């Protein structure tokens, strides 16, 4: 746009009518919810308005335009100057309108030439305009996706930043502690994936009910999901506290790694409940348009975790040097901060959902649980298999030695840092398609699914490029022996290919398909056939729409008994 402005000798290529909306809103001191809004927000409103204008404009047939009548009605410069002074008389700079109209006004003959050209070339002119102008609904869908996608992507980037700092700090003590931490976290990641499975099913319900305007059902969904996550967390906590040694022995046979892993897991046992419930709660808030909560919580967690890790891993400010146990303690403190922040906001500050402690006391009905498992069982099974598969890979790598485990840990951090936008797109696709179907608009949801499929390809290619360019450079920030360095480079080459296909799979199966929440979710279960991926868009087949409550819109109450 900068080059275009230089060529045109005007800011119009980058600042057109949508920016005029921002100027008017500023000059009239407009507020939204009592607050002045940012320039970007104002321009977005102007962009949507102009997209709606062009939708109507393209319905006109300017090949029949009466040019003579238009020219006859064209106002003189003096009339326009008087009108500008009148319009801007109460503005801080009343002469602004006068100055602008004087510079940009065209005489009647110039207007005649312009309108004649438009009339004579209207079909071609219209086609070129339509190729450049997004329809209102598509632009609104893109804005909605960005509204969810960007906070989620930033949140994922911050979380991966925390993981990278953990890896770097422990990496300074060598491969043994780095490997122990990595393997212990693979076990913990299994729990996290199960929580994401709970979220996958419940967020579908929450987005549906939110789209249908049923807040009470949304609150019941939150209640159910929190109870499920707390139950799974208590089970993992007990197993981890009683059997840390046998758990680590599954992942590795190296005694030194097992000993360090036990130190890590003994502290990790206290994290399950507070992290599992806060993770589920923050993720579900995205389904009701509160994507910023997860970002805020992640920022707080990042600051707390980095500070606590530095203090307890290295023994700063009079604290003992705990090394790997310090990393676990730092994570526990950070997760505690997440828990307090998340539930203080949801239970005290938030007014849109209105979830309070009284709503969590009463257990959801058995019929509600049945409805959840009818939709969420494929998600839970799919994510359980995903977590189990990841852990089996970790078991295999763990028995290949500490160098292999350390190499894989480094590559995974790079992979996740380079694919944060994909996670944002995946989350956004599920929420937006779910809300759209909750309003009963299946055609629009199909269009959104196709848009997100395109996004997955673009961001998959970009992520592969990022891993290829920056992955090898990360090796220099770790203290590694030569064998580990070689392994990291070899694994990184494989990740370059993997992340592209991972992007498409994540967006379509974990996002769009779950947002549809119909029987095509069975495609998530193995054996997964590549040719079935694209058909897995929400409610593509009429017979499957019977199982999708969004396809019935206001009839959702009857669907859930």
C-alpha positions in Angstrom: 0.0 0.0 0.0 3.0 2.3 0.6 4.1 2.0 -3.0 0.5 2.5 -4.2 0.2 5.8 -2.3 3.5 7.0 -3.8 2.2 6.2 -7.3 -1.2 7.8 -6.8 0.4 10.7 -4.8 -2.5 10.2 -2.4 -3.3 8.2 0.7 -6.5 6.8 -0.9 -5.0 3.4 -1.9 -4.5 2.7 1.9 -7.1 5.0 3.4 -10.5 5.2 1.7 -14.0 5.6 2.9 -13.7 3.1 5.8 -11.2 5.6 7.4 -13.7 8.4 7.0 -16.0 6.6 9.4 -13.1 6.6 12.0 -12.6 10.3 11.5 -16.3 11.0 12.0 -16.5 8.8 15.1 -13.5 10.7 16.5 -14.8 14.1 15.7 -18.2 13.3 17.3 -16.6 11.9 20.4 -18.4 8.6 19.9 -18.2 6.0 22.6 -19.0 2.3 22.8 -19.9 0.9 26.2 -18.8 4.2 27.6 -15.3 4.0 26.1 -13.6 5.6 23.1 -12.6 2.9 20.6 -9.4 2.3 18.8 -8.7 3.4 15.3 -8.6 -0.2 14.1 -12.0 -0.9 15.7 -13.5 2.1 14.0 -12.0 1.3 10.6 -13.4 -2.2 11.0 -16.9 -0.8 11.4 -16.4 1.4 8.4 -15.1 -1.6 6.4 -18.2 -3.7 7.2 -20.5 -0.8 6.3 -18.8 -0.3 2.9 -19.0 -4.0 2.2 -22.7 -3.8 2.8 -22.9 -0.8 0.6 -21.1 -2.6 -2.3 -23.4 -5.6 -1.9 -26.3 -3.3 -2.7 -24.3 -1.3 -5.3 -23.7 -4.4 -7.3 -27.4 -5.0 -7.6 -27.7 -1.8 -9.7 -27.5 -1.7 -13.5 -25.5 1.4 -14.3 -25.5 0.6 -18.0 -28.9 2.4 -18.0 -27.7 5.4 -16.0 -29.1 8.8 -17.1 -25.8 10.7 -17.2 -27.5 14.0 -18.3 -29.8 13.9 -15.3 -26.9 13.2 -12.9 -24.8 16.1 -14.3 -27.8 18.4 -14.1 -28.1 17.6 -10.4 -24.4 18.0 -9.7 -23.9 20.8 -7.1 -21.6 23.7 -7.7 -18.3 24.1 -5.7 -19.8 27.1 -3.8 -22.8 25.0 -2.8 -20.6 22.2 -1.6 -18.4 24.6 0.3 -21.4 26.1 2.1 -22.7 22.6 2.9 -19.2 21.6 4.3 -19.1 24.6 6.6 -22.5 23.9 7.8 -21.8 20.2 8.5 -18.5 20.9 10.3 -19.5 24.1 12.2 -19.5 22.3 15.6 -16.3 20.4 15.0 -12.9 21.2 16.6 -11.6 22.1 13.1 -14.7 23.6 11.3 -12.7 24.5 8.2 -11.6 20.9 7.6 -14.6 20.0 5.4 -14.3 23.2 3.4 -10.6 22.5 2.7 -11.2 18.9 1.7 -14.1 19.5 -0.6 -12.3 22.3 -2.3 -9.3 20.0 -3.1 -11.4 17.0 -4.2 -14.4 18.6 -6.0 -14.8 17.9 -9.7 -16.7 20.1 -12.2 -19.8 18.9 -14.0 -18.0 18.1 -17.3 -15.4 15.9 -15.5 -18.2 14.1 -13.7 -19.9 13.6 -17.1 -16.8 12.0 -18.5 -16.4 9.7 -15.4 -20.0 8.6 -15.4 -20.1 8.0 -19.2 -17.1 5.7 -18.8 -18.7 3.8 -16.0 -22.0 3.4 -18.0 -20.3 2.2 -21.2 -18.0 -0.2 -19.3 -20.3 -1.3 -16.5 -20.2 -5.1 -16.9 -16.4 -5.2 -17.0 -16.1 -2.5 -14.3 -18.5 -4.4 -12.0 -16.6 -7.6 -12.5 -13.3 -6.0 -11.5 -14.9 -4.4 -8.5 -16.5 -7.6 -7.3 -13.1 -9.4 -7.6 -11.7 -6.9 -5.1 -14.6 -6.4 -2.7 -15.6 -9.0 -0.2 -19.3 -9.5 0.5 -20.5 -8.3 3.9 -21.1 -11.7 5.3 -17.6 -13.0 4.3 -15.9 -9.9 5.7 -17.8 -10.3 9.0 -16.8 -13.9 9.2 -13.2 -13.0 8.7 -13.4 -10.4 11.4 -15.1 -12.8 13.7 -12.3 -15.4 13.0 -9.6 -12.8 13.7 -11.3 -11.8 16.9 -11.0 -15.4 18.2 -7.9 -16.4 16.3 -5.5 -13.7 17.3 -6.0 -13.9 21.1 -5.7 -17.6 20.9 -2.5 -17.5 18.8 -1.0 -15.0 21.2 -2.0 -17.2 24.1 -0.4 -20.2 22.5 2.8 -18.2 21.7 3.1 -17.2 25.3 2.5 -20.8 26.6 5.1 -22.0 24.2 7.4 -19.3 25.4 7.1 -20.5 28.9 7.9 -24.1 27.7 10.9 -22.9 25.8 12.2 -21.0 28.9 11.7 -24.1 31.0 13.6 -26.2 28.4 16.4 -23.6 28.1 16.8 -23.3 31.9 16.9 -27.0 32.5 19.0 -27.5 29.4 21.8 -25.7 31.2 22.1 -28.7 33.5 22.5 -31.2 30.6 20.4 -33.9 28.9 19.4 -35.9 32.0 17.2 -33.3 33.6 15.9 -32.0 30.3 14.9 -35.5 29.3 13.3 -36.2 32.7 11.3 -33.1 32.5 10.3 -33.8 28.9 9.1 -37.4 29.6 7.2 -36.3 32.8 5.5 -33.6 30.8 4.5 -36.2 28.1 2.6 -38.0 30.9 1.1 -34.6 32.0 0.2 -33.8 28.4 -1.9 -36.9 28.3 -4.0 -35.3 31.0 -4.1 -32.0 29.1 -5.3 -33.7 25.9 -8.1 -35.4 27.9 -9.1 -32.0 29.2 -9.1 -30.7 25.6 -11.4 -33.6 24.7 -13.8 -32.5 27.4 -13.5 -29.0 26.1 -14.0 -30.1 22.5 -17.4 -31.6 23.2 -18.6 -29.0 25.7 -17.5 -26.0 23.6 -19.7 -27.3 20.8 -22.7 -27.3 23.1 -21.8 -24.0 24.7 -21.4 -22.3 21.2 -24.7 -23.8 20.1 -26.6 -22.6 23.1 -24.9 -19.2 23.0 -25.8 -18.8 19.4 -29.4 -19.8 20.3 -29.5 -17.3 23.2 -29.9 -20.0 25.9 -27.6 -18.7 28.7 -28.9 -21.1 31.3 -27.9 -24.1 29.1 -24.5 -22.5 28.6 -24.0 -22.3 32.4 -25.1 -25.9 32.8 -22.5 -26.8 30.1 -19.8 -25.1 32.1 -20.9 -26.8 35.3 -20.8 -30.2 33.6 -17.4 -29.7 32.0 -15.8 -28.4 35.2 -17.1 -31.5 37.1 -15.7 -33.9 34.4 -12.3 -32.2 34.4 -12.1 -32.1 38.2 -12.9 -35.9 38.3 -10.2 -36.7 35.8 -7.7 -34.4 37.6 -8.3 -36.1 40.9 -7.6 -39.5 39.4 -4.4 -38.3 37.8 -3.3 -36.6 41.0 -3.7 -39.8 43.1 -1.9 -41.9 40.5 1.0 -39.4 40.2 1.4 -39.1 44.0 1.4 -42.8 44.7 3.2 -44.2 41.6 5.7 -41.6 40.3 8.4 -44.2 39.9 6.4 -46.8 37.9 5.1 -43.9 35.7 8.6 -42.8 34.8 9.7 -46.4 34.3 7.1 -46.7 31.5 8.9 -43.9 29.6 12.6 -44.8 30.2 14.9 -47.4 31.6 17.7 -45.0 32.5 17.9 -44.8 36.3 19.2 -41.2 36.4 16.3 -40.0 34.3 13.8 -41.9 36.4 15.1 -40.3 39.7 14.9 -36.8 38.3 11.5 -37.5 36.9 10.2 -38.6 40.3 11.3 -35.3 41.8 9.4 -33.5 39.0 6.2 -35.6 39.3 5.9 -35.3 43.1 5.3 -31.6 42.8 3.3 -31.9 39.5 0.7 -34.0 41.3 -0.7 -30.8 42.9 -1.1 -29.1 39.6 -3.7 -31.4 38.0 -6.9 -30.0 39.7 -6.1 -26.3 39.5 -4.9 -26.4 36.0 -7.5 -28.8 34.6 -10.4 -26.8 35.9 -9.0 -23.4 35.0 -8.0 -24.6 31.5 -11.5 -25.9 30.8 -13.1 -22.7 32.1 -10.9 -20.3 30.1 -11.3 -22.3 26.9 -15.1 -22.5 27.2 -15.2 -18.7 27.7 -14.1 -18.5 24.0 -17.4 -20.1 23.0 -19.2 -17.1 24.5 -17.1 -14.4 22.9 -14.6 -14.0 25.7 -11.4 -15.0 23.9 -9.3 -12.3 25.7 -9.6 -14.1 29.1 -7.2 -16.9 28.0 -4.7 -14.3 26.7 -4.7 -12.3 29.9 -4.3 -15.5 32.0 -1.4 -16.7 29.8 0.4 -13.3 30.2 0.1 -13.6 34.0 1.2 -17.2 33.9 4.2 -16.3 31.7 5.5 -13.6 34.0 4.9 -15.7 37.2 6.4 -18.8 35.7 9.6 -17.2 34.4 10.2 -15.5 37.7 9.5 -18.5 39.8 11.6 -20.8 37.6 14.5 -18.5 37.7 14.3 -18.2 41.5 13.8 -21.9 42.3 15.8 -23.6 39.5 18.9 -21.7 40.1 18.4 -20.8 43.8 18.2 -17.0 43.6 17.2 -14.5 46.3 18.1 -16.9 49.2 16.0 -19.8 47.9 17.6 -23.3 47.6 18.8 -24.5 44.2 16.2 -27.1 43.3 17.0 -27.6 39.6 14.3 -29.8 38.0 12.1 -29.7 41.1 12.3 -25.9 40.9 10.9 -26.0 37.4 7.9 -28.1 38.7 7.4 -25.7 41.6 7.5 -22.7 39.3 4.9 -24.3 37.1 2.7 -25.0 40.2 2.9 -21.4 41.3 2.0 -20.2 37.8 -0.9 -22.5 37.5 -2.2 -21.3 40.9 -2.1 -17.7 39.5 -4.0 -18.9 36.5 -6.7 -20.6 38.6 -7.2 -17.5 40.8 -7.4 -15.1 37.8 -9.7 -17.3 35.7 -12.3 -18.0 38.4 -12.2 -14.5 39.8 -13.1 -13.1 36.4 -15.7 -15.7 35.5 -17.4 -15.9 38.9 -17.1 -12.2 40.0 -16.3 -9.8 37.1 -18.0 -11.3 34.1 -21.6 -10.1 33.4 -22.2 -11.5 29.9 -22.6 -15.1 31.0 -23.4 -14.5 34.6 -21.9 -17.8 35.9 -21.8 -17.8 39.8 -21.0 -20.3 42.5 -24.7 -21.1 42.9 -24.8 -22.4 39.3 -22.0 -24.9 40.1 -23.6 -26.4 43.2 -26.5 -28.1 41.5 -25.5 -31.1 39.4 -26.5 -31.1 35.7 -29.3 -33.6 34.9 -28.6 -37.1 33.6 -30.3 -36.2 30.3 -27.8 -33.3 29.9 -24.9 -35.7 30.4 -26.4 -38.1 27.9 -26.7 -35.2 25.4 -23.0 -34.3 26.0 -21.7 -37.8 25.6 -23.8 -38.3 22.5 -22.0 -35.4 20.9 -18.7 -35.5 22.8 -17.9 -39.2 22.9 -16.2 -39.2 19.5 -14.2 -36.2 20.6 -13.1 -37.8 23.9 -12.2 -41.1 22.2 -10.3 -39.2 19.4 -8.3 -37.1 21.8 -7.7 -40.1 24.1 -6.2 -42.0 21.2 -4.2 -38.9 20.2 -2.8 -38.6 23.7 -2.1 -42.3 23.9 -0.4 -42.3 20.5 1.8 -39.3 21.6 2.7 -41.2 24.8 3.6 -44.4 22.9 6.0 -42.3 20.8 7.5 -40.8 23.9 7.9 -44.3 25.4 9.7 -45.5 22.3 12.0 -42.4 22.2 12.5 -42.6 26.0 14.0 -46.1 25.6 16.4 -44.8 22.9 18.3 -42.6 25.3 18.4 -39.2 26.9 19.9 -37.6 23.8 16.9 -38.6 21.6 14.4 -37.4 24.2 16.2 -34.1 24.6 16.3 -33.6 20.8 12.6 -34.3 20.5 11.7 -31.9 23.3 13.6 -29.1 21.5 11.9 -29.9 18.2 8.5 -29.9 19.8 8.9 -26.5 21.3 10.0 -25.1 17.9 7.1 -26.9 16.2 4.5 -25.4 18.6 6.0 -21.9 18.5 5.8 -21.9 14.7 2.2 -23.2 14.6 0.6 -20.9 17.2 -1.5 -19.3 14.5 -2.8 -22.7 13.4 -4.1 -23.3 16.9 -5.8 -20.0 16.8 -7.5 -20.8 13.5 -8.5 -24.2 14.8 -10.2 -22.8 17.9 -11.8 -20.0 15.9 -13.2 -22.3 13.3 -14.9 -24.5 15.9 -16.4 -21.7 17.8 -17.6 -19.7 14.8 -19.2 -22.6 12.9 -20.8 -23.7 16.1 -22.3 -20.3 16.8 -23.5 -20.0 13.2 -25.2 -23.4 13.3 -26.7 -22.4 16.6 -28.4 -19.6 14.8 -29.7 -22.1 12.2 -27.6 -20.9 9.2 -26.2 -24.0 7.7 -25.3 -22.5 4.4 -23.2 -19.8 6.0 -21.5 -22.4 8.2 -20.5 -24.3 5.1 -19.0 -21.2 3.6 -17.1 -20.6 6.8 -15.8 -24.2 6.7 -14.4 -23.7 3.2 -12.8 -20.4 4.3 -11.1 -22.1 7.2 -9.9 -24.9 5.0 -8.1 -22.3 2.8 -6.6 -20.7 5.9 -5.3 -24.1 7.1 -3.4 -24.6 3.8 -1.9 -21.1 3.9 -0.8 -21.1 7.5 0.4 -24.7 7.1 2.8 -23.6 4.4 3.9 -20.6 6.4 4.5 -22.8 9.5 6.6 -25.2 7.5 8.7 -22.3 6.2 9.2 -21.0 9.7 10.4 -24.3 11.0 12.8 -24.7 8.0 14.3 -21.2 8.5 14.4 -20.8 12.2 14.4 -24.3 13.7 18.1 -25.0 13.3 19.0 -21.6 14.8 17.5 -22.6 18.2 20.1 -25.2 18.9 22.6 -22.5 19.8 20.6 -21.5 22.9 21.0 -24.9 24.6 23.9 -26.6 26.2 24.1 -29.9 24.2 26.6 -32.4 23.2 27.4 -33.1 19.5 25.2 -36.2 19.3 22.1 -34.3 20.4 22.8 -31.4 18.0 22.9 -33.8 15.1 19.7 -35.5 16.2 18.0 -32.1 16.5 18.8 -31.2 12.9 17.6 -34.5 11.6 14.3 -34.3 13.5 13.8 -30.7 12.5 13.8 -31.7 8.8 11.0 -34.2 9.5 9.0 -31.5 11.3 9.1 -29.3 8.2 6.9 -31.8 6.4 4.8 -32.8 9.3 3.5 -29.3 10.3 1.8 -28.7 6.9 -0.4 -31.8 7.2 -0.9 -31.2 10.9 -2.3 -27.7 10.1 -5.0 -29.0 7.8 -5.9 -31.9 10.2 -6.0 -29.5 13.2 -8.3 -26.9 11.6 -10.7 -29.3 9.8 -11.1 -32.1 12.4 -10.4 -30.3 15.6 -12.1 -27.1 14.6 -14.7 -27.1 11.7 -15.8 -30.7 12.1 -16.3 -30.3 15.8 -18.1 -27.1 15.3 -20.6 -29.0 13.2 -20.9 -31.7 15.9 -22.7 -34.2 13.7 -22.1 -37.8 13.0 -19.2 -37.1 10.7 -17.2 -36.9 13.9 -16.8 -40.6 13.5 -14.3 -39.7 10.8 -12.0 -38.7 13.6 -11.7 -42.3 14.8 -9.1 -44.6 13.2 -8.8 -45.8 10.5 -8.7 -42.2 9.2 -9.0 -42.2 5.4 -7.6 -39.1 3.8 -10.4 -38.9 1.2 -12.9 -38.4 4.1 -11.2 -35.3 5.4 -12.8 -32.7 3.2 -16.4 -34.1 3.4 -16.1 -33.8 7.2 -17.6 -30.3 7.1 -20.6 -29.5 9.3 -23.7 -31.3 8.3 -22.7 -31.9 4.7 -25.3 -34.8 4.4 -29.0 -34.1 5.0 -29.4 -37.3 7.0 -26.7 -36.2 9.4 -28.4 -32.9 10.1 -30.9 -34.8 12.3 -28.2 -35.3 14.9 -27.1 -31.6 15.0 -29.1 -29.3 17.2 -27.8 -26.2 15.4 -29.5 -27.3 12.3 -32.8 -27.0 14.1 -32.0 -23.6 15.6 -34.8 -22.7 18.1 -35.8 -26.3 18.3 -32.7 -27.1 20.4 -34.6 -27.4 23.6 -36.6 -30.3 22.2 -33.4 -32.0 21.0 -32.0 -32.1 24.5 -35.2 -33.4 26.1 
